[in-house]
Amino acid sequence: MAAASEKKIILGVDPGTNILGYSIVSADKNTIKIIITFGRTLGSKMKTDFAFFKRVVCYELIHV
């Protein structure tokens, strides 16, 4: 079991129909800190090609 003061990094994804959103936060017992938050309008290519969608998300996370 993790220690109470141990920080955790959490990725949250909101795969909306027209807008993709994601955030990365750092959290411990008493605080939550936003590391990055992002929203992107999805074009028709991303709506139909999940592999392309994953590449875009990974690229955005690496290059932000």
Phi, psi and omega per residue, in radians:
M1 nan 2.490 -3.089
A2 -1.286 2.569 3.064
A3 -1.169 2.614 -3.070
A4 -1.080 -0.532 -3.089
S5 -1.605 0.019 -3.119
E6 -1.205 2.288 3.106
K7 -1.411 2.546 3.090
K8 -2.172 2.523 3.042
I9 -1.833 2.233 -3.046
I10 -2.164 2.294 3.043
L11 -1.833 2.183 3.069
G12 -2.043 2.320 -3.109
V13 -2.164 2.328 3.031
D14 -2.020 1.686 -3.082
P15 -1.470 1.205 -3.102
G16 -1.142 2.959 -3.128
T17 -1.199 -0.763 -3.089
N18 -1.972 -0.374 -3.130
I19 -2.303 2.241 3.061
L20 -1.658 2.350 3.070
G21 -2.266 2.534 3.013
Y22 -2.632 2.709 3.110
S23 -2.476 2.632 2.989
I24 -2.127 2.228 -3.137
V25 -2.218 2.702 3.027
S26 -1.915 2.300 -3.086
A27 -2.414 2.503 2.937
D28 -2.313 -2.875 -3.039
K29 -1.039 -0.639 -3.011
N30 -1.976 -0.225 -3.051
T31 -2.415 2.673 2.996
I32 -2.234 2.247 3.139
K33 -2.146 2.233 3.090
I34 -1.335 2.181 3.080
I35 -1.588 -0.839 3.102
I36 -2.691 2.564 3.029
T37 -2.439 2.488 -2.994
F38 -2.634 2.528 3.016
G39 -2.327 2.474 -3.119
R40 -2.470 2.296 3.048
T41 -1.261 2.317 -3.102
L42 -1.587 2.200 3.023
G43 -1.440 3.041 -3.098
S44 -1.104 -0.558 3.117
K45 -1.080 -0.799 -3.123
M46 -1.229 -0.539 -3.129
K47 -1.195 -0.506 -3.051
T48 -1.805 -0.240 -3.049
D49 -2.170 1.665 -3.053
F50 -1.143 -0.585 3.111
A51 -1.101 -0.712 3.090
F52 -1.105 -0.754 3.112
F53 -0.981 -0.812 3.140
K54 -1.118 -0.697 3.119
R55 -1.099 -0.722 3.134
V56 -1.096 -0.805 3.137
V57 -1.071 -0.806 3.135
C58 -1.096 -0.739 3.120
Y59 -1.069 -0.791 -3.133
E60 -1.075 -0.732 -3.129
L61 -1.135 -0.654 -3.100
I62 -1.322 -0.633 -2.981
H63 -1.786 0.126 3.122
V64 -1.498 nan nan
